[in-house]
Amino acid sequence: MATVVFTPNLSRHVECPTEIVDGATVRAVLDAVFAANPRLRGYVLDDQGALRKHMSVFVDGQQIADRAHLSDPVRPASEIYVMQALSGG
């Protein structure tokens, strides 16, 4: 099962503990997380189900390529990091 980690800056807005879930794609894994925590979905995905512009997802250290459909593959032992992009001076 894949481990999904949300960076601490996102937890300021919504509770998002580390989750261990099944799924063969980023979409399947995130859907499993959102099933248990539906409020988190709106912070990560837009109304079309694509990754929000200010969010980044990494699977095993590599940024995902498919931000629209989240079809990037996930292995059973994958580590997935979901982070909010920050900017400022």
N, C-alpha and C positions, 0 to 999 in steps of 0.2 A: 504494500500500500504506500502511496506517495505521501510525503510530509509537506504540508502547505504552511508557510510562515508569512505572517503579515508584519511589516515593519512597525515599530512603536509609534511613529508619527501618525499613522492611520488610526491607531487605537484611541487617539484623542477625540475622535469623532464617533466611533462605534466600536463596541466590543468585538475583538477579532483574535481570539487565542489561536495558537498553533493547532492545526487539525491533521489527522491522519485518515486519508480516504482512498477509495478505489477509483480508478478511471484510466482510460487509455489515451485520452487527449486532455489538453488544458481545459477545454470546455467541460468535459465530463467531470474532471476533478473539481473545478470551481462550482459547477452545478451542485455537486454533492455538498460542498461547503455551504452554499447559499440555501440549500434545503433546510439545513440546521440553523442558519443565521440569515434570514431573508433581508433584513435591513442592510446588511453589508453589501448586497448586490448593487444597490444604487450608488454606492461610493466607488465601486470598481468598474462597473459596466454602464454604458449609456442606455438610452431608451431603445436602441436598436440591437442591444446585446453585444456590442463591440466594446473593447477595452477603452476606457476614457483616455483622452489625450494626456492627462496629467498622471496616468498610471503606467507602471512598467511591471512586466512579469518575466522572471528568469526561471528556466528549467535547467537544473544541473549546471548552473553558472553561465548559461547562454540565454541572451534575450530572445523572446519568442519572435517569430517572423510574421505570424498570422494574427494581427490585432483585431481583425473583423470577425473571423469565424472561430478563432482560438483552436485551430486544428493541429497545432504542434503536438507531436507524440510525447507521452509520459510513460516511463518505465515504472514497474512496481516499487522500486527503491528510489525513485526520483525525489529530489528536494526542489520545491517550487517556492520562490520568493515573490511576494506581491508587495510593491512599494509605490508610494506616492512621490512623484517628482517634486522637488523643492527648489525654489529660486529666491533670490534676494541679494542684498548686499551687506 
